Amino acid sequence: MTEQPDIKTTSTEGGGAKVTYKKPKEQKDFDMIQKCVVRGLEEAETAIKMDPNNESAWSYKTNLLLEAAKQAEMDGKADQKAQYEKQSEVANKRATALADERRKKEEAAEAAAGSPTP
């Protein structure tokens, strides 16, 4: 098993924990991370195109965009990081809305199943 690159540091200055991401020492490690996120985003987009109401796909997209934001931070691209974070917020809102809809349907089905028939 290969050793994972250390890409995260944590500091506790000012009383709160702050996590920062640093680029791996080896460019090949950074390239591998980028390829994984790009491939994951492609797969999530494909799933969303096939079913725009796929809660899991929207959730995966949210998390992958957050990973892309971390990569942008590692690469010193603050503007790109902000764009990925904004896109992640949009995807998260969609995933949350779909989850809420699903829960309401489940609750309605449970209520209907529990009520006596006239």
Contacts in CASP RR format, 6 or more apart in sequence:
PFRMAT RR
TARGET T0000
AUTHOR 0000-0000-0000
METHOD contacts of the structure
MODEL  1
MTEQPDIKTTSTEGGGAKVTYKKPKEQKDFDMIQKCVVRGLEEAETAIKM
DPNNESAWSYKTNLLLEAAKQAEMDGKADQKAQYEKQSEVANKRATALAD
ERRKKEEAAEAAAGSPTP
5 24 0 8 1.000
5 25 0 8 1.000
5 26 0 8 1.000
5 29 0 8 1.000
6 22 0 8 1.000
6 24 0 8 1.000
7 21 0 8 1.000
7 22 0 8 1.000
7 23 0 8 1.000
7 24 0 8 1.000
7 33 0 8 1.000
7 70 0 8 1.000
7 74 0 8 1.000
8 19 0 8 1.000
8 20 0 8 1.000
8 21 0 8 1.000
8 22 0 8 1.000
9 19 0 8 1.000
9 20 0 8 1.000
9 21 0 8 1.000
9 22 0 8 1.000
10 17 0 8 1.000
10 18 0 8 1.000
10 19 0 8 1.000
10 20 0 8 1.000
11 17 0 8 1.000
11 18 0 8 1.000
11 20 0 8 1.000
12 18 0 8 1.000
20 73 0 8 1.000
21 70 0 8 1.000
21 71 0 8 1.000
21 73 0 8 1.000
21 74 0 8 1.000
22 74 0 8 1.000
23 30 0 8 1.000
23 74 0 8 1.000
23 75 0 8 1.000
24 30 0 8 1.000
24 33 0 8 1.000
24 74 0 8 1.000
30 71 0 8 1.000
30 74 0 8 1.000
30 75 0 8 1.000
33 67 0 8 1.000
33 71 0 8 1.000
34 71 0 8 1.000
37 64 0 8 1.000
37 67 0 8 1.000
37 68 0 8 1.000
37 71 0 8 1.000
40 60 0 8 1.000
40 64 0 8 1.000
41 61 0 8 1.000
41 64 0 8 1.000
41 65 0 8 1.000
41 68 0 8 1.000
43 60 0 8 1.000
44 57 0 8 1.000
44 58 0 8 1.000
44 60 0 8 1.000
44 61 0 8 1.000
44 64 0 8 1.000
45 61 0 8 1.000
47 54 0 8 1.000
47 56 0 8 1.000
47 57 0 8 1.000
47 60 0 8 1.000
48 54 0 8 1.000
48 57 0 8 1.000
48 58 0 8 1.000
48 61 0 8 1.000
51 57 0 8 1.000
53 98 0 8 1.000
54 98 0 8 1.000
55 95 0 8 1.000
55 98 0 8 1.000
55 99 0 8 1.000
55 102 0 8 1.000
58 91 0 8 1.000
58 92 0 8 1.000
58 94 0 8 1.000
58 95 0 8 1.000
58 98 0 8 1.000
59 92 0 8 1.000
59 95 0 8 1.000
61 91 0 8 1.000
61 95 0 8 1.000
62 88 0 8 1.000
62 91 0 8 1.000
62 92 0 8 1.000
62 95 0 8 1.000
63 88 0 8 1.000
65 84 0 8 1.000
65 85 0 8 1.000
65 87 0 8 1.000
65 88 0 8 1.000
65 91 0 8 1.000
66 84 0 8 1.000
66 85 0 8 1.000
66 88 0 8 1.000
68 84 0 8 1.000
69 81 0 8 1.000
69 82 0 8 1.000
69 84 0 8 1.000
69 85 0 8 1.000
69 88 0 8 1.000
70 81 0 8 1.000
72 78 0 8 1.000
72 80 0 8 1.000
72 81 0 8 1.000
72 84 0 8 1.000
73 81 0 8 1.000
END
